[in-house]
Amino acid sequence: MMRFLLAAGALVLAGNTAFGASAINKDTEPRTLIVTEGGSKTELALAAGETVEFCANGCFVTMPNGDREALTGSETIEISGGVARIK
């Protein structure tokens, strides 16, 4: 029984780390977010209509309009009309 509980706990912990923040580009043209995670910057290009997951352990994101936000890894960024909103 103890072995089962440990295995179930490990699956729950592993499942939580697999998910991260997501970004949805609802525009008809590509948009770019700049993600700073662990001290390194990466450009995250989103094609029109694309959804991507990123930032599993927290990061900073620079939005298309230049605003910078801190994410914990559970948020959804929705880009529409060139404006990004965190939900």
C-alpha positions, 0 to 999 in steps of 0.5 A: 500500500505504501509503495502505491501511495509513493508512486501516486505522489510521484506521478502527481508531482511529475504531472505538475511540472509538465505544465507551464504557461501558454500563449495563444495568438488570436491575430491573423499575423505572427506575434513575438514574445520575449521570454526570460527564463533562468537568465537567458532570453528567447524569442517565442514566435507565434504564428497566426492562430498558434498556441504554445506552452512554455515557462514551466517554472516561472519566467518574465515575458516581454509582450508585443507592446513592450510591457514586461510581466512575471509569470509563475507558469500557470497563466495563459497569455492571449494575444488579440489585436496586437495586445497581450492579456494575461488570463 
